[in-house]
């Protein structure tokens, strides 16, 4: 195994999670779930007689997603530090990180935009912003999957993985 690949599999600090079990992948479920659900609430605000609870819930979900994304970014950055510069994995990680920061900023702006609105159904502008941000999140998630499943970043080596397949 090459030295840069071996380096990318190991945590740079115990805070990033133990070898073969990084914290970043589990933390990304918080913003993904919160932001997808916020869009569902936004759309549902157009089909119920009293949308106030959905509008308020969506606002809270966006905030939970932003906080969760910032936590995931902290641990993702620790994983990023283990990747050797100048490699395809490093370039992919840079794009993944930049996209996620832009998406988080977009949701922060969406929260500020919505915080001053009333209980009426969510308007087309914030819904469009959420849809575009979720599409970008899908692209970023694809890149994150490429980092783990193609390049093996923070994934245990095959010798360690083989332990799970011994009789």
N, C-alpha and C positions, 0 to 999 in steps of 0.2 A: 504494500500500500504506500502511495507517495506521501511525502511529508505534509504537503498542503491539505490533502484529503484527510489524513490522520488528524491533523490539527483542527479541521472543521468539524470533526466528530466529537471532540472533547469540549466540555464547558470551560469558558475562560475564568469562571468563578462559580462557587457552589450556589450562588444566588440564581444562576441561569437554569438550575435543575441538575439532577445527577446525570451521569453518563448514560446515554440511551433513553433518557426520559426528560426532554427539555420542557420548560414551563410555557414558553411562547405559544405552542400549538393549542394548548387547552385554554389559554386566556383569550385567544382570538374568537372563541365561540361566543363570548359575551357581547362584543359589538356587533358581530354578524347577526346573532339572534335578536338583539335589541333593535337594530336598524331595519331588518326585514319585517319584524313585527310592527314597527312604527309605520312603515309603508302600508301594511295591511290595515292598520287602524285609520290611516289617512283615507284610504279608499272606502273603508266601511263608514267613515263619517258622512259619506254622501248617500247612504242607504238606510240610515236609522232616523227615527223622528227627532230624537234629542242627541245630537252628536257631541255635546260638551265633554262627556266622559272619555270619548275616543280621542278628541283633540288634546285634552289634558294628558291622557295616557301616552299619546304619541310624543308629546313634548318631553315627558319623563323618560321615555324609552330612548329618545335621542341623547338626552343627558347621560343616561346610564351607558349608552354606547360610546360616547366620547370619553368618559372616565375609563371604561374598560379598554378602549383603544389605546389610551395613553399608558395604561399598565402593560398591555401586550407589547407596545412599542419599546418600553424599557427593557423587557426580557428579550425581545427580538433584536434589539441593539446589542445586547450582550452576546447573542449568537452570531450577529454580523461581525463582531470583533474577532471571531475565530476563523474567519474566511480570509484566505491569502489574497491580497490586492493583485490586480492584473489578471485574474482568472475569470472565465465565463461565469462561475458561481458568484464571484464578487460583483460583477456587472449586473447580474440578475438580481442579486440582493439589493443593490443600490436602487434599481428601478422599483422593486417591491417596496422598499422603505419609502421612497419618494411618493409613490402612489398612495400608500397608506397615510402618510402625513397630509397629503392634499385632500384625501377623502375625509379624514378627521377634521381638518379645517373647514371643509364644506359643511359637515354636520354641525360644527360649532356655529358657523354662519347661519345655518338653517334654524338652529335653536334660537339664536338672537332674533331672527326674522319672525319666528312664530311666537316668541314670548310676549309680543305686544298685541297679538291678535285676540279676538274674542272667541266665543264658543261655537261660531258658525263652522260649517264643514271646511276642511283644509282646501285652500285655493290651488289652482293648477300650477302656479310657480313653485311653491314648496314641494308639491308632489313630483314635479319634473326634476327638481334638484335631487330629491331622494332617489328617484329612478336612475338618474345618471350616476350618482355616487354609488349606488348598488351595482350598476354595471361595471364601474371601475373597480369596485371591490371584488367582483368576480374575476376580472383580469389579474388583479393583485393576488388573489387566492390561487389562481393557476400558477403564477410565478412562485408563490410560496411552496406549492406542491412540487414544482420542478426542483426547487432547492432541496427539499427533503427526499423526494422519491427518485429523482434522476441524479442529482449531485451528492446525495447522502449527507447533507449538512445536519449535524447533531443526531444522526441515525447511527446506531451501534453497528460495528463492523460485522461481516458475515460470520466470522468465527463465534462471536457472541450471539448472533441471531440463531446459529445452528443449535444452541443449547435448547431452544424451544421445540426442536424436531427430533431429539434423541428419544428412543423408547424408554 
